[in-house]
Amino acid sequence: MKNALVVRGGWDGHQPVEATNLFIPFLEANGFTVRVEESTAVYADTDYLATVDLIVQCNTMTTIEKEEFEGLRGAVEAGTGLAGWHGGIADSYRNNADYLQLIGGQFACHPGKHEDERIGEQSDNYVPHTVNILPEQREHPIVAGIEDFELTTEQYWVLADDYNDVLATTTQAVRPWDAWNRPVTSPAIWTRQWGRGRIFVSTPGHRVEVLQDANVKTIIERGLLWASR
């Protein structure tokens, strides 16, 4: 048996409980014993983290204490995998620059609809866009056999660095009402090696209905297994 730790919380709009519950049966079916925590306090328990093979994090727009982050980073450097999706991993702890370096990408924005189309709901930020699998990565086990696919949901504009191994991208279009004047391509799915640990990030995953998309669900399931020790 392997040990998986699910750490969830933060903004309820990302459905951290429902979203992580979607993948717990998959982990259990693949030989993981799963522990669920609603707080980052567990990251300070370094003795326990040393026994964890995979951390699945879904924790948006919160904060992390110094000793908690150091426990998390130390576990990854020692070989514990870290995986997640959307703001649950790419917009977790804005107060910690070292966390941003660990993950390799930070949510900047999700440009939405024209103001005349907005109704004051989350759907104001849902736009149709394409997730493009990089040709040179098409044999990677996380995306093998998956073609470019379309989504209508939040499209993340991500600030990232070139230490990421990018598997797929998405490109923000040029629109008359926005300030940018050329297309902007951001990583949508990436991996990252940190010490002996593997990190997997998928920016698609705003809510359960996106996570249930066949392509997104397959990519995340594969990413969880790939990241595990």
Secondary structure, DSSP 8 states (H G I E B T S, - for coil): -EEEEEEEEE-GGG-HHHHHHTTHHHHHHTTEEEEEESSGGGGG-HHHHTT-SEEEEEEES----HHHHHHHHHHHHHT-EEEEETHHHHSS-TT-HHHHHHHSEEEEE-----GGG--SSGGGG-EEEEEEE-GGGTTSTTTTT---EEEEE---EEEE-TTSEEEEEEEE---TTSS--S-EEEEEEEEEEETTEEEEEES--SSHHHHTSHHHHHHHHHHHHHH--
